[in-house]
């Protein structure tokens, strides 16, 4: 997935280290407590509640009949949510006075704040356990989404006599839930170009909005498909981030992710940026700005150019954009790469997708090396040349096709082939260590 700056674990009980391509100077100097509850606690468990029992067990309902009833229930509930009809929505909740009931009611307010304009669900499969009904939802938010996003939710439903109602609505482990389910207490900041939603507090939301408002107009000048408004999610806890679909590489390792559906041509239609709460707390103000700006570059490219870009170029370009305004000496940012060059452990070739994958190992030096490849392109052909290379190297096919296409594009864009560009890049890295 594009757009994954990460932190690597350091020694001791807390995670220090750096973001991929970021220097430690962009991290806070201490290891402060995150305040996060363990994963799964803040958002409530995603396992089904225990089944209700009695001394005289009734006959189990027919699974197909239950599926039909749940389908009708969710259809009413979704219509009420989109319309903002609090009474009709409450009528689908088993007990608004319980913790799970209050969570659902809060979720309605969150969905309205997000401006959900479309919400449907896929056909409900026959239901064997009414306390664990897993459903795929499809939704769209006004102002940010040009296509539908999908999410997964687990419902516990109960037939209380008058009809079926929802006892709980929770995220599924390992599956992204809608923001209003993952963060029912979220707040929303809407500005000229940002829709920032989260539970991290007003200052965190406002800070993210300022970065989006500054960067989107700049990106729109270079990438015509850049959305006018970008959704940024800022959860406060690890559990909320996991419910939103945070990377499985471990809390705090991935500082941010960008993802969303693609249209038939391969362009992103509803990207959102998800900020990791632990990484956000460790980063300085400048570091947080760099991370979000990096992700916004991915949003711009994905919405404009269909297909796959070689990872070294995609991440190198995003880091080029991310670092452009960072008020940090380049020597400090590049220190890990310089050390690797002097030790003889720097990469000999343009970084591979594997070397930039946080699930594989330490990617700090590889990210910095990819950034320097992008800087070399700008040095030779300017900003327009770098954008042109990204466009020419992006194809609707597998990663291998993107690399081959990029090889073919380099002579006309850069005035040299891959071998020549790689030789110049190695010379650039060697010069850094002198």
Secondary structure, DSSP 8 states (H G I E B T S, - for coil): -----BB---SSSS----BTT--GGGB-SS--------TTTTT---S-------SS------HHHHHHHHHHHHHHHHHHHHHT-HHHHHTTBS-TTSHHHHHHHHHHHHHHHHTEEEEEE------S-TT-EEEEEEEEETTT-SS-EEEEEEEEEEE-SS-EEEEEEEE-TTS---HHHHTTT-EEEE-SSEEEEESS-HHHHHHHHHHHHHHHHHHHHH-TT--SSEEEEE-SSHHHHHHTT--TT-TTTB-EEEE--B-TTS-BSS-EEEE-HHHHHHB-HHHHHHHHHHHHHHHHHHHHS-SB--HHHHHHHHHHHHHTT--S-HHHHTHHHHHHHHHT-S-SSS--TGGG-TTTS--HHHHHHHHHHHHHHHHHHHHHHHHHHHHHH-BSS-HHHHHHHHHHHHHHHHSS-HHHHHHHHHHHHHHHT-
